[in-house]
Amino acid sequence: MNSMKAPEITDIVLVDDHHVIRQYLRTILETEPGFRVIGEAADGVEAARLMEYLRPQVLVVDIRMPGMSGLEVARQVNQDLPKTRIVITSGCSTEAYALAALRAGAMAYVSKDSVAQELVPAIHEVIAGRRFFSLPLSELTIAPYQRKLDNNEELPPIDD
């Protein structure tokens, strides 16, 4: 009798308003054993519908999209599907955006400048229940803000 267990598969939904970016992210993720992209959306409204239907373990969503932003999608998914891990991607690597992502319920913030190197590790981290931030951001720079979040204190505002 073979006691080998089947490998765990992580279902992922990708959301970005640029088709080329979605295809690029899909290519990166499909080369990783155990990752399966089960859906894609080009905007937040489509993403919200898809998430309710597919219920993936991981959502990878762009922070800025027309209509419903990635932050709004993250807030909704965090409320409706609290077991889904959220990874925000962004072209902007600032603490303010990373904090907005945390506030919205994301566990990872990946800069599009380093997405090729950092997306797969970010997903592995969030699956394990840990946070991930692209460099130059780090847990050390974000930690004081996280404590404020945990204590329901006011954080600097950001535009969605």
PLY file of the C-alpha trace (Angstrom):
ply
format ascii 1.0
element vertex 160
property float x
property float y
property float z
element edge 159
property int vertex1
property int vertex2
end_header
0.00 0.00 0.00
1.37 3.42 -0.99
1.23 5.89 1.88
2.20 8.90 -0.21
-0.19 11.76 0.21
-1.30 13.80 -2.80
0.35 17.23 -2.88
-1.69 20.15 -1.59
-3.02 22.38 -4.34
-3.45 26.10 -3.70
-6.22 27.66 -5.78
-5.54 31.25 -6.82
-7.61 34.00 -8.45
-5.81 36.84 -10.27
-7.27 40.33 -10.60
-5.64 43.10 -12.63
-7.13 45.50 -15.15
-4.24 44.87 -17.57
-4.55 41.63 -19.54
-0.79 41.42 -20.15
-0.07 41.68 -16.41
-2.59 38.93 -15.63
-1.01 36.68 -18.23
2.46 37.42 -16.82
1.32 36.60 -13.27
-0.40 33.42 -14.48
2.83 32.33 -16.18
4.82 32.91 -12.98
2.32 31.02 -10.82
1.74 28.09 -13.14
5.43 27.19 -13.01
5.17 26.69 -9.23
4.25 23.14 -8.18
1.06 23.10 -6.15
-0.30 26.40 -7.46
-3.37 26.47 -9.70
-4.88 29.63 -11.18
-8.61 28.94 -11.22
-9.88 32.35 -12.26
-9.06 35.81 -13.55
-10.87 39.12 -13.47
-10.20 42.48 -15.11
-12.01 44.65 -12.57
-13.17 44.69 -8.98
-16.85 44.05 -9.64
-16.05 40.97 -11.72
-13.55 39.88 -9.03
-16.13 40.09 -6.25
-18.54 37.85 -8.20
-15.77 35.40 -9.09
-14.53 35.17 -5.51
-17.95 34.25 -4.15
-18.29 31.49 -6.75
-14.73 30.08 -6.77
-13.72 30.63 -3.11
-9.94 30.28 -3.68
-7.34 30.02 -0.94
-5.47 33.04 -2.37
-6.49 36.24 -4.11
-3.81 38.23 -5.96
-5.23 41.67 -6.72
-3.88 44.94 -8.10
-4.30 47.85 -5.70
-5.57 50.33 -8.31
-8.23 49.49 -10.84
-11.03 51.51 -12.36
-14.38 51.25 -10.62
-13.88 49.05 -7.57
-10.27 49.27 -6.36
-8.19 46.34 -5.20
-8.46 47.71 -1.67
-12.25 47.62 -1.88
-12.12 44.06 -3.24
-9.76 43.07 -0.41
-12.09 44.56 2.22
-15.08 42.70 0.79
-13.22 39.39 0.46
-11.78 39.76 3.97
-15.31 40.21 5.30
-17.09 37.58 3.17
-14.32 34.96 2.83
-12.05 35.38 5.87
-10.07 32.20 5.11
-8.94 33.56 1.73
-5.42 35.01 1.91
-5.02 38.30 0.05
-1.90 39.46 -1.80
-1.97 43.04 -3.08
0.25 43.99 -6.03
1.16 47.57 -6.76
3.41 49.74 -8.86
4.03 51.90 -5.79
6.26 50.70 -2.93
5.43 53.06 -0.09
4.48 52.46 3.51
1.20 54.33 2.99
0.04 51.89 0.31
1.24 48.87 2.28
-0.66 50.14 5.31
-3.79 50.62 3.24
-3.42 47.02 2.05
-3.08 45.79 5.65
-6.06 47.86 6.70
-8.09 46.25 3.90
-7.18 42.75 5.10
-4.23 41.84 2.88
-1.42 39.72 4.29
1.10 40.53 1.56
2.10 43.56 -0.45
4.19 42.89 -3.57
5.71 45.59 -5.73
5.20 45.07 -9.45
8.88 45.98 -9.84
9.82 42.75 -8.06
6.78 40.57 -8.73
8.82 37.99 -10.68
11.04 37.32 -7.66
8.58 37.91 -4.85
5.09 36.75 -5.82
5.67 33.04 -5.26
7.43 33.55 -1.89
4.66 35.97 -0.87
1.98 33.36 -1.57
3.90 30.68 0.33
4.17 33.06 3.31
0.47 33.97 3.39
-0.54 30.32 3.05
1.60 29.67 6.14
-0.21 32.50 7.95
2.63 35.02 7.78
2.85 38.47 6.24
5.08 39.42 3.33
6.23 42.85 2.15
8.32 43.70 -0.89
11.63 45.37 -0.25
12.32 48.12 0.77
9.27 47.56 2.96
9.64 45.00 5.69
7.94 43.66 8.76
10.19 45.97 10.82
9.07 49.14 9.05
5.42 48.08 9.07
5.32 46.67 12.64
4.59 49.98 14.44
1.65 50.59 12.12
0.41 47.04 12.58
0.31 47.57 16.34
-1.83 50.66 15.74
-4.13 48.61 13.51
-4.39 45.89 16.13
-5.32 48.51 18.75
-7.87 50.19 16.45
-5.82 53.41 16.47
-5.93 55.97 13.70
-3.55 55.47 10.75
-2.46 57.96 8.11
-5.16 58.21 5.39
-4.70 57.11 1.79
-6.87 57.56 -1.27
-8.45 54.37 -2.62
0 1
1 2
2 3
3 4
4 5
5 6
6 7
7 8
8 9
9 10
10 11
11 12
12 13
13 14
14 15
15 16
16 17
17 18
18 19
19 20
20 21
21 22
22 23
23 24
24 25
25 26
26 27
27 28
28 29
29 30
30 31
31 32
32 33
33 34
34 35
35 36
36 37
37 38
38 39
39 40
40 41
41 42
42 43
43 44
44 45
45 46
46 47
47 48
48 49
49 50
50 51
51 52
52 53
53 54
54 55
55 56
56 57
57 58
58 59
59 60
60 61
61 62
62 63
63 64
64 65
65 66
66 67
67 68
68 69
69 70
70 71
71 72
72 73
73 74
74 75
75 76
76 77
77 78
78 79
79 80
80 81
81 82
82 83
83 84
84 85
85 86
86 87
87 88
88 89
89 90
90 91
91 92
92 93
93 94
94 95
95 96
96 97
97 98
98 99
99 100
100 101
101 102
102 103
103 104
104 105
105 106
106 107
107 108
108 109
109 110
110 111
111 112
112 113
113 114
114 115
115 116
116 117
117 118
118 119
119 120
120 121
121 122
122 123
123 124
124 125
125 126
126 127
127 128
128 129
129 130
130 131
131 132
132 133
133 134
134 135
135 136
136 137
137 138
138 139
139 140
140 141
141 142
142 143
143 144
144 145
145 146
146 147
147 148
148 149
149 150
150 151
151 152
152 153
153 154
154 155
155 156
156 157
157 158
158 159
